[in-house]
Amino acid sequence: MIRDITLGQYYPGDSMVHRLDARTKIIATLLYIIELFVVNNFWGFLIAAVALFAVVAVSKVPLKFIFRGLTAVFLIIAFTFLLNLFMVDGRVLWHWKFLTITYEGVSRAFFMAVRLVLLIIGSSILTLTTKPIELTDGLEKLLKPFSKIGLPSHEIALMMTIALRFIPTLMEETDKIIKAQQARGADFESGNILQRAKSLIPILVPLFVSSFRIAQDLALAMEARCYRGGDGRTRMNEIRFKKGDAAAAVLMALFLAVIIASRYITL
């Protein structure tokens, strides 16, 4: 399950989505996430799903690779589904002792699960089709206007990119530690909740040590390359908006209009 996390990974390719400016993809992802919380009916979610899978098809990232990232968060999605299923009042469909399922609960649970799935896939497309350095430059460019009020745009962009970039690295490190502990006879599956939580200590301690070691190695590498922050920093390749970005902006505006209109569809 640890290896199934795809958030933060980059999938090499030369598709239209890969060639888009990082700023375009960041803004599109933020708008898509907002739009997922705007939709409130079946037709809105259907339109959002069709649009997302059209982008996935254009990006040429294998669906199998994308869906693999959902297995790591399956428990969160399932818990959210069950929580909404039994905790929403309304027209009763089924009742047994203290458990009650309502029509409104089924509807909200289904929509919430779909929303989470689309949100995870949509966020993954950003990192899967954007190189870390391009993501850093894009974030820095978007945050640059805020530097006039003292916001360290470069440092914030760098921190966010490093955090995303090292998610897969830390997951691989966790997987190695788990296998090493299991080879020494550790048991992470038997026992009650408290015993299972206690059994995680042999994983967490080495993971923290490893994380600090990775951070120190990264700091030394940046210092060895004379990294001094964003002031006066130049780039080998400047990011620029292209015709494809203009077409993507038009499609985003059209998609936003369709999503807003879908709120009023009552079929």
C-alpha positions as CSV (number, residue, x, y, z in Angstrom):
1,M,0.0,0.0,0.0
2,I,2.9,2.4,0.8
3,R,4.2,2.0,-2.8
4,D,0.8,2.8,-4.2
5,I,1.0,6.5,-3.3
6,T,1.4,8.5,-6.5
7,L,1.0,12.0,-5.2
8,G,4.3,13.9,-5.7
9,Q,5.6,11.5,-8.4
10,Y,6.4,12.7,-11.9
11,Y,5.4,10.5,-14.9
12,P,7.7,11.4,-17.9
13,G,5.9,12.2,-21.1
14,D,5.5,14.6,-24.0
15,S,1.7,15.1,-24.1
16,M,-0.2,18.4,-24.4
17,V,-0.8,18.4,-20.7
18,H,3.0,17.9,-20.0
19,R,3.8,20.9,-22.3
20,L,1.4,23.3,-20.6
21,D,2.9,26.0,-18.4
22,A,3.1,25.0,-14.7
23,R,1.1,28.1,-13.7
24,T,-1.7,27.0,-16.0
25,K,-1.9,23.6,-14.4
26,I,-1.7,24.9,-10.9
27,I,-4.6,27.4,-11.5
28,A,-6.6,24.7,-13.3
29,T,-6.1,22.3,-10.4
30,L,-7.2,24.9,-7.8
31,L,-10.3,25.8,-9.9
32,Y,-11.1,22.1,-10.3
33,I,-10.9,21.5,-6.6
34,I,-13.2,24.5,-5.9
35,E,-15.6,23.4,-8.6
36,L,-15.8,20.0,-7.0
37,F,-17.3,21.7,-3.9
38,V,-19.6,23.8,-6.0
39,V,-21.4,20.9,-7.7
40,N,-24.4,19.5,-5.8
41,N,-26.0,17.0,-8.1
42,F,-25.4,13.9,-10.2
43,W,-25.1,15.9,-13.5
44,G,-22.4,18.2,-12.0
45,F,-20.3,15.2,-10.8
46,L,-20.8,13.5,-14.2
47,I,-19.5,16.6,-16.0
48,A,-16.6,16.9,-13.6
49,A,-15.7,13.2,-14.0
50,V,-15.9,13.3,-17.9
51,A,-13.7,16.5,-18.0
52,L,-11.1,14.9,-15.7
53,F,-10.8,11.7,-17.5
54,A,-10.6,13.6,-20.8
55,V,-7.5,15.4,-19.3
56,V,-6.1,12.0,-18.2
57,A,-6.5,10.6,-21.7
58,V,-4.8,13.6,-23.2
59,S,-1.9,13.4,-20.6
60,K,-1.3,9.7,-21.7
61,V,-0.7,8.8,-18.1
62,P,-1.9,5.1,-17.7
63,L,-5.2,4.9,-15.8
64,K,-3.8,1.9,-13.9
65,F,-1.0,4.0,-12.6
66,I,-3.4,6.8,-11.5
67,F,-5.9,4.4,-9.8
68,R,-3.1,2.8,-8.0
69,G,-2.8,5.9,-5.9
70,L,-6.4,5.5,-4.7
71,T,-5.6,2.2,-2.9
72,A,-3.5,4.1,-0.3
73,V,-6.5,6.3,0.7
74,F,-9.2,3.7,0.3
75,L,-9.8,3.5,4.1
76,I,-10.2,7.3,4.3
77,I,-12.8,7.2,1.4
78,A,-14.6,4.3,3.0
79,F,-14.7,5.9,6.4
80,T,-16.1,9.1,4.9
81,F,-18.7,7.2,3.0
82,L,-19.9,5.3,6.1
83,L,-19.8,8.4,8.2
84,N,-22.1,10.3,5.8
85,L,-24.3,7.2,5.2
86,F,-25.3,6.7,8.9
87,M,-25.1,10.3,10.3
88,V,-27.5,12.2,8.0
89,D,-31.1,12.7,8.9
90,G,-33.9,12.4,6.4
91,R,-36.3,9.9,4.8
92,V,-35.6,6.5,6.4
93,L,-34.7,3.7,4.0
94,W,-33.4,1.2,6.6
95,H,-33.3,1.1,10.4
96,W,-31.8,-1.4,12.8
97,K,-31.3,-0.5,16.5
98,F,-29.1,2.6,16.5
99,L,-28.2,2.4,12.8
100,T,-30.3,4.3,10.3
101,I,-29.8,4.8,6.6
102,T,-31.7,7.7,4.9
103,Y,-32.1,8.7,1.3
104,E,-30.3,11.9,2.0
105,G,-27.5,9.9,3.7
106,V,-27.0,7.6,0.7
107,S,-26.9,10.6,-1.6
108,R,-24.4,12.6,0.4
109,A,-22.2,9.6,1.1
110,F,-22.1,8.8,-2.6
111,F,-21.3,12.3,-3.7
112,M,-18.7,12.7,-0.9
113,A,-16.9,9.6,-2.0
114,V,-17.0,10.6,-5.7
115,R,-15.7,14.1,-4.7
116,L,-12.8,12.6,-2.8
117,V,-11.8,10.3,-5.7
118,L,-12.0,13.1,-8.3
119,L,-10.1,15.4,-6.0
120,I,-7.2,12.9,-5.5
121,I,-7.0,12.1,-9.2
122,G,-7.2,15.8,-10.2
123,S,-4.4,16.7,-7.7
124,S,-2.3,13.8,-8.9
125,I,-2.4,14.9,-12.5
126,L,-0.7,18.1,-11.5
127,T,2.4,16.4,-10.0
128,L,2.4,13.5,-12.5
129,T,2.7,15.9,-15.5
130,T,4.8,18.6,-14.0
131,K,8.5,18.4,-13.2
132,P,9.5,19.5,-9.6
133,I,11.6,22.4,-10.9
134,E,8.8,23.6,-13.1
135,L,6.3,23.3,-10.2
136,T,8.6,25.4,-8.1
137,D,9.0,28.1,-10.7
138,G,5.3,28.1,-11.4
139,L,4.4,28.5,-7.7
140,E,7.0,31.2,-7.3
141,K,5.7,33.2,-10.3
142,L,2.1,33.0,-9.0
143,L,3.2,34.1,-5.5
144,K,5.5,36.8,-6.8
145,P,3.0,39.7,-6.5
146,F,2.6,38.9,-2.8
147,S,6.3,39.5,-2.2
148,K,5.5,43.3,-2.2
149,I,3.8,42.8,1.2
150,G,6.7,40.8,2.6
151,L,5.6,37.2,1.6
152,P,8.7,35.1,0.8
153,S,7.3,33.7,-2.4
154,H,10.5,31.7,-3.4
155,E,10.9,30.1,-0.1
156,I,7.2,29.1,0.2
157,A,7.3,27.6,-3.4
158,L,10.5,25.7,-2.6
159,M,9.1,24.3,0.7
160,M,5.9,23.2,-1.0
161,T,7.7,21.5,-3.9
162,I,10.2,19.8,-1.6
163,A,7.3,18.5,0.5
164,L,5.6,17.1,-2.6
165,R,8.8,15.7,-4.0
166,F,9.8,13.8,-0.9
167,I,6.4,12.1,-0.3
168,P,7.4,9.1,-2.5
169,T,10.8,9.1,-1.0
170,L,9.5,8.9,2.6
171,M,7.0,6.3,1.5
172,E,9.7,4.1,0.1
173,E,11.7,4.6,3.3
174,T,8.7,3.6,5.4
175,D,8.3,0.5,3.3
176,K,11.9,-0.5,3.8
177,I,11.6,0.0,7.5
178,I,8.5,-2.1,7.7
179,K,10.1,-5.0,5.8
180,A,13.2,-4.8,7.9
181,Q,11.2,-4.9,11.1
182,Q,9.1,-7.8,9.8
183,A,12.3,-9.7,9.0
184,R,13.2,-9.3,12.7
185,G,9.9,-10.8,13.7
186,A,7.8,-7.7,14.3
187,D,4.0,-8.1,14.0
188,F,1.9,-5.2,12.9
189,E,-1.4,-6.9,12.2
190,S,-2.4,-8.9,15.3
191,G,-3.7,-7.5,18.6
192,N,-6.1,-4.8,19.5
193,I,-5.9,-1.1,18.5
194,L,-3.6,-0.2,21.4
195,Q,-1.3,-3.0,20.6
196,R,-1.2,-2.1,17.0
197,A,-0.5,1.5,17.8
198,K,2.3,0.5,20.1
199,S,3.8,-1.7,17.4
200,L,4.2,1.4,15.2
201,I,6.9,2.8,17.4
202,P,9.7,0.7,15.8
203,I,8.6,2.2,12.5
204,L,8.2,5.9,13.6
205,V,11.5,6.3,15.4
206,P,13.7,5.1,12.4
207,L,11.5,7.1,10.0
208,F,12.1,10.3,11.9
209,V,15.8,9.6,12.0
210,S,15.8,8.9,8.3
211,S,13.8,12.0,7.5
212,F,16.3,14.3,9.4
213,R,19.1,12.5,7.6
214,I,17.5,13.2,4.2
215,A,16.8,16.8,5.1
216,Q,20.5,17.3,6.2
217,D,21.7,15.7,3.0
218,L,19.5,18.0,1.0
219,A,20.7,21.1,2.9
220,L,24.3,20.1,2.3
221,A,23.7,19.5,-1.4
222,M,22.0,22.9,-1.7
223,E,24.8,24.6,0.2
224,A,27.4,22.9,-2.0
225,R,25.7,24.3,-5.1
226,C,25.9,27.8,-3.5
227,Y,22.1,28.1,-3.0
228,R,21.3,31.5,-1.5
229,G,17.5,31.8,-1.9
230,G,15.4,33.7,-4.4
231,D,17.2,37.1,-4.5
232,G,19.1,37.5,-7.7
233,R,18.4,33.9,-8.8
234,T,18.4,33.3,-12.5
235,R,17.0,30.4,-14.4
236,M,18.3,28.4,-17.4
237,N,14.8,28.0,-18.8
238,E,12.2,30.7,-18.2
239,I,8.6,29.5,-18.2
240,R,6.3,31.3,-20.6
241,F,2.7,31.1,-21.6
242,K,2.1,29.6,-25.0
243,K,-0.9,29.1,-27.3
244,G,-1.7,25.8,-25.6
245,D,-2.1,27.7,-22.3
246,A,-4.5,30.2,-23.9
247,A,-6.6,27.3,-25.2
248,A,-6.5,25.7,-21.8
249,A,-7.7,28.9,-20.2
250,V,-10.7,29.1,-22.6
251,L,-11.6,25.5,-21.7
252,M,-11.3,26.2,-18.0
253,A,-13.7,29.2,-18.4
254,L,-16.1,27.0,-20.4
255,F,-15.9,24.2,-17.8
256,L,-16.5,26.7,-15.0
257,A,-19.6,28.0,-16.8
258,V,-20.9,24.5,-17.4
259,I,-20.4,23.5,-13.7
260,I,-22.2,26.6,-12.4
261,A,-25.1,25.8,-14.9
262,S,-25.2,22.2,-13.7
263,R,-26.3,23.4,-10.2
264,Y,-29.7,24.4,-11.7
265,I,-30.3,21.1,-13.6
266,T,-33.2,19.4,-11.9
267,L,-33.7,16.4,-14.3
